[in-house]
Structures are given as C-alpha cells and as structure tokens.
Amino acid sequence: MERFVHRENLAHYRRLLAEPDVADDPIRHQMLIRLLAEETATEAKHDHDGNGAT
C-alpha cells in the first residue's frame, strides 16, 4: 500500500509540474521539485531496502 501511495505522489507531482501556470510561479515550482525529489528518494530507499514490495 505504501508503495502505491509513493507512485501516486510521484505521478501527481509530475502532472502538477507539467501545468503551464507552475512555470510562472517559481516558489510553487521549487516546492514541487523538492517534493518530487523527496518522493523519488523515498521510493528508491524502499526499493533498495525491499520494504516496498506490495
């Protein structure tokens, strides 16, 4: 279940970053980049540790 949430978060952040108005808002853009990086790192850690196999 946790792995599903991480994958959905990654997809959501990528969709938000693709929105045209995000490029015009540097603060929102940076926040989404940071969230995407954190989620990517969490996903990689779970994959590496074997904790996300659901």
mmCIF file of the N, C-alpha and C atoms, coordinates in Angstrom:
data_MODEL
# 
_entry.id   MODEL 
# 
loop_
_atom_site.group_PDB 
_atom_site.id 
_atom_site.type_symbol 
_atom_site.label_atom_id 
_atom_site.label_alt_id 
_atom_site.label_comp_id 
_atom_site.label_asym_id 
_atom_site.label_entity_id 
_atom_site.label_seq_id 
_atom_site.pdbx_PDB_ins_code 
_atom_site.Cartn_x 
_atom_site.Cartn_y 
_atom_site.Cartn_z 
_atom_site.occupancy 
_atom_site.B_iso_or_equiv 
_atom_site.pdbx_formal_charge 
_atom_site.auth_seq_id 
_atom_site.auth_comp_id 
_atom_site.auth_asym_id 
_atom_site.auth_atom_id 
_atom_site.pdbx_PDB_model_num 
ATOM 1   N N  . MET A 1 1  ? 0.825  -1.199 0.000   1.00 0.00 ? 1  MET A N  1 
ATOM 2   C CA . MET A 1 1  ? 0.000  0.000  0.000   1.00 0.00 ? 1  MET A CA 1 
ATOM 3   C C  . MET A 1 1  ? 0.866  1.260  0.000   1.00 0.00 ? 1  MET A C  1 
ATOM 4   N N  . GLU A 1 2  ? 1.931  1.245  0.793   1.00 0.00 ? 2  GLU A N  1 
ATOM 5   C CA . GLU A 1 2  ? 2.806  2.409  0.886   1.00 0.00 ? 2  GLU A CA 1 
ATOM 6   C C  . GLU A 1 2  ? 3.469  2.698  -0.465  1.00 0.00 ? 2  GLU A C  1 
ATOM 7   N N  . ARG A 1 3  ? 3.848  1.647  -1.157  1.00 0.00 ? 3  ARG A N  1 
ATOM 8   C CA . ARG A 1 3  ? 4.476  1.827  -2.465  1.00 0.00 ? 3  ARG A CA 1 
ATOM 9   C C  . ARG A 1 3  ? 3.488  2.469  -3.454  1.00 0.00 ? 3  ARG A C  1 
ATOM 10  N N  . PHE A 1 4  ? 2.237  2.059  -3.381  1.00 0.00 ? 4  PHE A N  1 
ATOM 11  C CA . PHE A 1 4  ? 1.195  2.644  -4.232  1.00 0.00 ? 4  PHE A CA 1 
ATOM 12  C C  . PHE A 1 4  ? 1.093  4.153  -3.980  1.00 0.00 ? 4  PHE A C  1 
ATOM 13  N N  . VAL A 1 5  ? 1.091  4.541  -2.720  1.00 0.00 ? 5  VAL A N  1 
ATOM 14  C CA . VAL A 1 5  ? 0.984  5.962  -2.363  1.00 0.00 ? 5  VAL A CA 1 
ATOM 15  C C  . VAL A 1 5  ? 2.171  6.740  -2.930  1.00 0.00 ? 5  VAL A C  1 
ATOM 16  N N  . HIS A 1 6  ? 3.367  6.172  -2.806  1.00 0.00 ? 6  HIS A N  1 
ATOM 17  C CA . HIS A 1 6  ? 4.551  6.851  -3.346  1.00 0.00 ? 6  HIS A CA 1 
ATOM 18  C C  . HIS A 1 6  ? 4.452  7.008  -4.861  1.00 0.00 ? 6  HIS A C  1 
ATOM 19  N N  . ARG A 1 7  ? 4.026  5.970  -5.551  1.00 0.00 ? 7  ARG A N  1 
ATOM 20  C CA . ARG A 1 7  ? 3.894  6.055  -7.011  1.00 0.00 ? 7  ARG A CA 1 
ATOM 21  C C  . ARG A 1 7  ? 2.845  7.091  -7.408  1.00 0.00 ? 7  ARG A C  1 
ATOM 22  N N  . GLU A 1 8  ? 1.737  7.124  -6.679  1.00 0.00 ? 8  GLU A N  1 
ATOM 23  C CA . GLU A 1 8  ? 0.690  8.110  -6.974  1.00 0.00 ? 8  GLU A CA 1 
ATOM 24  C C  . GLU A 1 8  ? 1.183  9.530  -6.697  1.00 0.00 ? 8  GLU A C  1 
ATOM 25  N N  . ASN A 1 9  ? 1.932  9.713  -5.620  1.00 0.00 ? 9  ASN A N  1 
ATOM 26  C CA . ASN A 1 9  ? 2.502  11.030 -5.326  1.00 0.00 ? 9  ASN A CA 1 
ATOM 27  C C  . ASN A 1 9  ? 3.445  11.473 -6.440  1.00 0.00 ? 9  ASN A C  1 
ATOM 28  N N  . LEU A 1 10 ? 4.298  10.558 -6.895  1.00 0.00 ? 10 LEU A N  1 
ATOM 29  C CA . LEU A 1 10 ? 5.214  10.889 -7.985  1.00 0.00 ? 10 LEU A CA 1 
ATOM 30  C C  . LEU A 1 10 ? 4.443  11.326 -9.229  1.00 0.00 ? 10 LEU A C  1 
ATOM 31  N N  . ALA A 1 11 ? 3.429  10.577 -9.585  1.00 0.00 ? 11 ALA A N  1 
ATOM 32  C CA . ALA A 1 11 ? 2.626  10.918 -10.767 1.00 0.00 ? 11 ALA A CA 1 
ATOM 33  C C  . ALA A 1 11 ? 1.935  12.261 -10.579 1.00 0.00 ? 11 ALA A C  1 
ATOM 34  N N  . HIS A 1 12 ? 1.420  12.511 -9.389  1.00 0.00 ? 12 HIS A N  1 
ATOM 35  C CA . HIS A 1 12 ? 0.718  13.765 -9.103  1.00 0.00 ? 12 HIS A CA 1 
ATOM 36  C C  . HIS A 1 12 ? 1.666  14.956 -9.216  1.00 0.00 ? 12 HIS A C  1 
ATOM 37  N N  . TYR A 1 13 ? 2.843  14.857 -8.619  1.00 0.00 ? 13 TYR A N  1 
ATOM 38  C CA . TYR A 1 13 ? 3.805  15.964 -8.682  1.00 0.00 ? 13 TYR A CA 1 
ATOM 39  C C  . TYR A 1 13 ? 4.240  16.213 -10.118 1.00 0.00 ? 13 TYR A C  1 
ATOM 40  N N  . ARG A 1 14 ? 4.436  15.159 -10.889 1.00 0.00 ? 14 ARG A N  1 
ATOM 41  C CA . ARG A 1 14 ? 4.823  15.330 -12.297 1.00 0.00 ? 14 ARG A CA 1 
ATOM 42  C C  . ARG A 1 14 ? 3.712  16.021 -13.093 1.00 0.00 ? 14 ARG A C  1 
ATOM 43  N N  . ARG A 1 15 ? 2.463  15.634 -12.822 1.00 0.00 ? 15 ARG A N  1 
ATOM 44  C CA . ARG A 1 15 ? 1.342  16.294 -13.511 1.00 0.00 ? 15 ARG A CA 1 
ATOM 45  C C  . ARG A 1 15 ? 1.286  17.778 -13.150 1.00 0.00 ? 15 ARG A C  1 
ATOM 46  N N  . LEU A 1 16 ? 1.461  18.082 -11.874 1.00 0.00 ? 16 LEU A N  1 
ATOM 47  C CA . LEU A 1 16 ? 1.423  19.483 -11.446 1.00 0.00 ? 16 LEU A CA 1 
ATOM 48  C C  . LEU A 1 16 ? 2.555  20.287 -12.084 1.00 0.00 ? 16 LEU A C  1 
ATOM 49  N N  . LEU A 1 17 ? 3.743  19.687 -12.162 1.00 0.00 ? 17 LEU A N  1 
ATOM 50  C CA . LEU A 1 17 ? 4.868  20.387 -12.777 1.00 0.00 ? 17 LEU A CA 1 
ATOM 51  C C  . LEU A 1 17 ? 4.650  20.645 -14.262 1.00 0.00 ? 17 LEU A C  1 
ATOM 52  N N  . ALA A 1 18 ? 3.838  19.832 -14.904 1.00 0.00 ? 18 ALA A N  1 
ATOM 53  C CA . ALA A 1 18 ? 3.574  19.992 -16.335 1.00 0.00 ? 18 ALA A CA 1 
ATOM 54  C C  . ALA A 1 18 ? 2.552  21.090 -16.618 1.00 0.00 ? 18 ALA A C  1 
ATOM 55  N N  . GLU A 1 19 ? 1.881  21.575 -15.594 1.00 0.00 ? 19 GLU A N  1 
ATOM 56  C CA . GLU A 1 19 ? 0.891  22.630 -15.788 1.00 0.00 ? 19 GLU A CA 1 
ATOM 57  C C  . GLU A 1 19 ? 1.588  23.941 -16.168 1.00 0.00 ? 19 GLU A C  1 
ATOM 58  N N  . PRO A 1 20 ? 1.022  24.655 -17.143 1.00 0.00 ? 20 PRO A N  1 
ATOM 59  C CA . PRO A 1 20 ? 1.670  25.891 -17.618 1.00 0.00 ? 20 PRO A CA 1 
ATOM 60  C C  . PRO A 1 20 ? 1.823  26.966 -16.541 1.00 0.00 ? 20 PRO A C  1 
ATOM 61  N N  . ASP A 1 21 ? 0.866  27.094 -15.642 1.00 0.00 ? 21 ASP A N  1 
ATOM 62  C CA . ASP A 1 21 ? 0.950  28.169 -14.641 1.00 0.00 ? 21 ASP A CA 1 
ATOM 63  C C  . ASP A 1 21 ? 2.036  27.925 -13.600 1.00 0.00 ? 21 ASP A C  1 
ATOM 64  N N  . VAL A 1 22 ? 2.507  26.709 -13.466 1.00 0.00 ? 22 VAL A N  1 
ATOM 65  C CA . VAL A 1 22 ? 3.564  26.417 -12.496 1.00 0.00 ? 22 VAL A CA 1 
ATOM 66  C C  . VAL A 1 22 ? 4.875  27.074 -12.927 1.00 0.00 ? 22 VAL A C  1 
ATOM 67  N N  . ALA A 1 23 ? 5.121  27.130 -14.215 1.00 0.00 ? 23 ALA A N  1 
ATOM 68  C CA . ALA A 1 23 ? 6.344  27.759 -14.715 1.00 0.00 ? 23 ALA A CA 1 
ATOM 69  C C  . ALA A 1 23 ? 6.387  29.249 -14.369 1.00 0.00 ? 23 ALA A C  1 
ATOM 70  N N  . ASP A 1 24 ? 5.223  29.861 -14.217 1.00 0.00 ? 24 ASP A N  1 
ATOM 71  C CA . ASP A 1 24 ? 5.143  31.283 -13.891 1.00 0.00 ? 24 ASP A CA 1 
ATOM 72  C C  . ASP A 1 24 ? 5.252  31.563 -12.391 1.00 0.00 ? 24 ASP A C  1 
ATOM 73  N N  . ASP A 1 25 ? 5.255  30.518 -11.586 1.00 0.00 ? 25 ASP A N  1 
ATOM 74  C CA . ASP A 1 25 ? 5.301  30.668 -10.131 1.00 0.00 ? 25 ASP A CA 1 
ATOM 75  C C  . ASP A 1 25 ? 6.540  29.932 -9.603  1.00 0.00 ? 25 ASP A C  1 
ATOM 76  N N  . PRO A 1 26 ? 7.658  30.644 -9.482  1.00 0.00 ? 26 PRO A N  1 
ATOM 77  C CA . PRO A 1 26 ? 8.911  29.977 -9.094  1.00 0.00 ? 26 PRO A CA 1 
ATOM 78  C C  . PRO A 1 26 ? 8.861  29.318 -7.712  1.00 0.00 ? 26 PRO A C  1 
ATOM 79  N N  . ILE A 1 27 ? 8.103  29.875 -6.801  1.00 0.00 ? 27 ILE A N  1 
ATOM 80  C CA . ILE A 1 27 ? 8.023  29.289 -5.464  1.00 0.00 ? 27 ILE A CA 1 
ATOM 81  C C  . ILE A 1 27 ? 7.296  27.951 -5.525  1.00 0.00 ? 27 ILE A C  1 
ATOM 82  N N  . ARG A 1 28 ? 6.176  27.920 -6.227  1.00 0.00 ? 28 ARG A N  1 
ATOM 83  C CA . ARG A 1 28 ? 5.425  26.658 -6.369  1.00 0.00 ? 28 ARG A CA 1 
ATOM 84  C C  . ARG A 1 28 ? 6.257  25.627 -7.139  1.00 0.00 ? 28 ARG A C  1 
ATOM 85  N N  . HIS A 1 29 ? 6.951  26.088 -8.181  1.00 0.00 ? 29 HIS A N  1 
ATOM 86  C CA . HIS A 1 29 ? 7.789  25.194 -8.977  1.00 0.00 ? 29 HIS A CA 1 
ATOM 87  C C  . HIS A 1 29 ? 8.865  24.556 -8.102  1.00 0.00 ? 29 HIS A C  1 
ATOM 88  N N  . GLN A 1 30 ? 9.552  25.358 -7.301  1.00 0.00 ? 30 GLN A N  1 
ATOM 89  C CA . GLN A 1 30 ? 10.601 24.834 -6.425  1.00 0.00 ? 30 GLN A CA 1 
ATOM 90  C C  . GLN A 1 30 ? 10.031 23.870 -5.387  1.00 0.00 ? 30 GLN A C  1 
ATOM 91  N N  . MET A 1 31 ? 8.874  24.190 -4.848  1.00 0.00 ? 31 MET A N  1 
ATOM 92  C CA . MET A 1 31 ? 8.244  23.311 -3.868  1.00 0.00 ? 31 MET A CA 1 
ATOM 93  C C  . MET A 1 31 ? 7.931  21.949 -4.500  1.00 0.00 ? 31 MET A C  1 
ATOM 94  N N  . LEU A 1 32 ? 7.375  21.968 -5.704  1.00 0.00 ? 32 LEU A N  1 
ATOM 95  C CA . LEU A 1 32 ? 7.037  20.709 -6.371  1.00 0.00 ? 32 LEU A CA 1 
ATOM 96  C C  . LEU A 1 32 ? 8.287  19.912 -6.735  1.00 0.00 ? 32 LEU A C  1 
ATOM 97  N N  . ILE A 1 33 ? 9.334  20.595 -7.151  1.00 0.00 ? 33 ILE A N  1 
ATOM 98  C CA . ILE A 1 33 ? 10.605 19.916 -7.442  1.00 0.00 ? 33 ILE A CA 1 
ATOM 99  C C  . ILE A 1 33 ? 11.137 19.245 -6.176  1.00 0.00 ? 33 ILE A C  1 
ATOM 100 N N  . ARG A 1 34 ? 11.069 19.961 -5.047  1.00 0.00 ? 34 ARG A N  1 
ATOM 101 C CA . ARG A 1 34 ? 11.552 19.404 -3.779  1.00 0.00 ? 34 ARG A CA 1 
ATOM 102 C C  . ARG A 1 34 ? 10.724 18.191 -3.371  1.00 0.00 ? 34 ARG A C  1 
ATOM 103 N N  . LEU A 1 35 ? 9.406  18.306 -3.479  1.00 0.00 ? 35 LEU A N  1 
ATOM 104 C CA . LEU A 1 35 ? 8.534  17.187 -3.121  1.00 0.00 ? 35 LEU A CA 1 
ATOM 105 C C  . LEU A 1 35 ? 8.785  15.982 -4.025  1.00 0.00 ? 35 LEU A C  1 
ATOM 106 N N  . LEU A 1 36 ? 8.975  16.242 -5.314  1.00 0.00 ? 36 LEU A N  1 
ATOM 107 C CA . LEU A 1 36 ? 9.253  15.164 -6.252  1.00 0.00 ? 36 LEU A CA 1 
ATOM 108 C C  . LEU A 1 36 ? 10.579 14.484 -5.907  1.00 0.00 ? 36 LEU A C  1 
ATOM 109 N N  . ALA A 1 37 ? 11.585 15.273 -5.566  1.00 0.00 ? 37 ALA A N  1 
ATOM 110 C CA . ALA A 1 37 ? 12.891 14.709 -5.192  1.00 0.00 ? 37 ALA A CA 1 
ATOM 111 C C  . ALA A 1 37 ? 12.786 13.877 -3.921  1.00 0.00 ? 37 ALA A C  1 
ATOM 112 N N  . GLU A 1 38 ? 12.048 14.371 -2.936  1.00 0.00 ? 38 GLU A N  1 
ATOM 113 C CA . GLU A 1 38 ? 11.878 13.620 -1.690  1.00 0.00 ? 38 GLU A CA 1 
ATOM 114 C C  . GLU A 1 38 ? 11.145 12.304 -1.927  1.00 0.00 ? 38 GLU A C  1 
ATOM 115 N N  . GLU A 1 39 ? 10.099 12.340 -2.735  1.00 0.00 ? 39 GLU A N  1 
ATOM 116 C CA . GLU A 1 39 ? 9.321  11.139 -3.029  1.00 0.00 ? 39 GLU A CA 1 
ATOM 117 C C  . GLU A 1 39 ? 10.154 10.149 -3.825  1.00 0.00 ? 39 GLU A C  1 
ATOM 118 N N  . THR A 1 40 ? 10.963 10.659 -4.750  1.00 0.00 ? 40 THR A N  1 
ATOM 119 C CA . THR A 1 40 ? 11.841 9.790  -5.538  1.00 0.00 ? 40 THR A CA 1 
ATOM 120 C C  . THR A 1 40 ? 12.863 9.108  -4.632  1.00 0.00 ? 40 THR A C  1 
ATOM 121 N N  . ALA A 1 41 ? 13.428 9.867  -3.707  1.00 0.00 ? 41 ALA A N  1 
ATOM 122 C CA . ALA A 1 41 ? 14.403 9.296  -2.780  1.00 0.00 ? 41 ALA A CA 1 
ATOM 123 C C  . ALA A 1 41 ? 13.752 8.248  -1.881  1.00 0.00 ? 41 ALA A C  1 
ATOM 124 N N  . THR A 1 42 ? 12.550 8.521  -1.422  1.00 0.00 ? 42 THR A N  1 
ATOM 125 C CA . THR A 1 42 ? 11.834 7.564  -0.573  1.00 0.00 ? 42 THR A CA 1 
ATOM 126 C C  . THR A 1 42 ? 11.540 6.290  -1.347  1.00 0.00 ? 42 THR A C  1 
ATOM 127 N N  . GLU A 1 43 ? 11.107 6.440  -2.591  1.00 0.00 ? 43 GLU A N  1 
ATOM 128 C CA . GLU A 1 43 ? 10.811 5.278  -3.435  1.00 0.00 ? 43 GLU A CA 1 
ATOM 129 C C  . GLU A 1 43 ? 12.076 4.452  -3.652  1.00 0.00 ? 43 GLU A C  1 
ATOM 130 N N  . ALA A 1 44 ? 13.185 5.130  -3.935  1.00 0.00 ? 44 ALA A N  1 
ATOM 131 C CA . ALA A 1 44 ? 14.450 4.429  -4.166  1.00 0.00 ? 44 ALA A CA 1 
ATOM 132 C C  . ALA A 1 44 ? 14.907 3.705  -2.900  1.00 0.00 ? 44 ALA A C  1 
ATOM 133 N N  . LYS A 1 45 ? 14.728 4.339  -1.756  1.00 0.00 ? 45 LYS A N  1 
ATOM 134 C CA . LYS A 1 45 ? 15.121 3.706  -0.496  1.00 0.00 ? 45 LYS A CA 1 
ATOM 135 C C  . LYS A 1 45 ? 14.293 2.455  -0.244  1.00 0.00 ? 45 LYS A C  1 
ATOM 136 N N  . HIS A 1 46 ? 12.992 2.524  -0.488  1.00 0.00 ? 46 HIS A N  1 
ATOM 137 C CA . HIS A 1 46 ? 12.128 1.364  -0.287  1.00 0.00 ? 46 HIS A CA 1 
ATOM 138 C C  . HIS A 1 46 ? 12.483 0.248  -1.262  1.00 0.00 ? 46 HIS A C  1 
ATOM 139 N N  . ASP A 1 47 ? 12.793 0.613  -2.506  1.00 0.00 ? 47 ASP A N  1 
ATOM 140 C CA . ASP A 1 47 ? 13.193 -0.385 -3.495  1.00 0.00 ? 47 ASP A CA 1 
ATOM 141 C C  . ASP A 1 47 ? 14.503 -1.047 -3.086  1.00 0.00 ? 47 ASP A C  1 
ATOM 142 N N  . HIS A 1 48 ? 15.421 -0.248 -2.596  1.00 0.00 ? 48 HIS A N  1 
ATOM 143 C CA . HIS A 1 48 ? 16.735 -0.769 -2.195  1.00 0.00 ? 48 HIS A CA 1 
ATOM 144 C C  . HIS A 1 48 ? 16.637 -1.664 -0.957  1.00 0.00 ? 48 HIS A C  1 
ATOM 145 N N  . ASP A 1 49 ? 15.828 -1.228 0.007   1.00 0.00 ? 49 ASP A N  1 
ATOM 146 C CA . ASP A 1 49 ? 15.686 -1.983 1.255   1.00 0.00 ? 49 ASP A CA 1 
ATOM 147 C C  . ASP A 1 49 ? 14.766 -3.172 1.113   1.00 0.00 ? 49 ASP A C  1 
ATOM 148 N N  . GLY A 1 50 ? 13.965 -3.179 0.064   1.00 0.00 ? 50 GLY A N  1 
ATOM 149 C CA . GLY A 1 50 ? 12.992 -4.259 -0.105  1.00 0.00 ? 50 GLY A CA 1 
ATOM 150 C C  . GLY A 1 50 ? 11.756 -4.077 0.746   1.00 0.00 ? 50 GLY A C  1 
ATOM 151 N N  . ASN A 1 51 ? 11.524 -2.875 1.243   1.00 0.00 ? 51 ASN A N  1 
ATOM 152 C CA . ASN A 1 51 ? 10.383 -2.614 2.119   1.00 0.00 ? 51 ASN A CA 1 
ATOM 153 C C  . ASN A 1 51 ? 9.104  -2.252 1.364   1.00 0.00 ? 51 ASN A C  1 
ATOM 154 N N  . GLY A 1 52 ? 9.202  -2.030 0.072   1.00 0.00 ? 52 GLY A N  1 
ATOM 155 C CA . GLY A 1 52 ? 8.031  -1.546 -0.649  1.00 0.00 ? 52 GLY A CA 1 
ATOM 156 C C  . GLY A 1 52 ? 7.388  -2.579 -1.549  1.00 0.00 ? 52 GLY A C  1 
ATOM 157 N N  . ALA A 1 53 ? 7.674  -3.822 -1.358  1.00 0.00 ? 53 ALA A N  1 
ATOM 158 C CA . ALA A 1 53 ? 7.173  -4.863 -2.250  1.00 0.00 ? 53 ALA A CA 1 
ATOM 159 C C  . ALA A 1 53 ? 5.730  -5.233 -1.921  1.00 0.00 ? 53 ALA A C  1 
ATOM 160 N N  . THR A 1 54 ? 4.792  -4.451 -2.482  1.00 0.00 ? 54 THR A N  1 
ATOM 161 C CA . THR A 1 54 ? 3.375  -4.783 -2.314  1.00 0.00 ? 54 THR A CA 1 
ATOM 162 C C  . THR A 1 54 ? 2.720  -4.832 -3.665  1.00 0.00 ? 54 THR A C  1 
# 
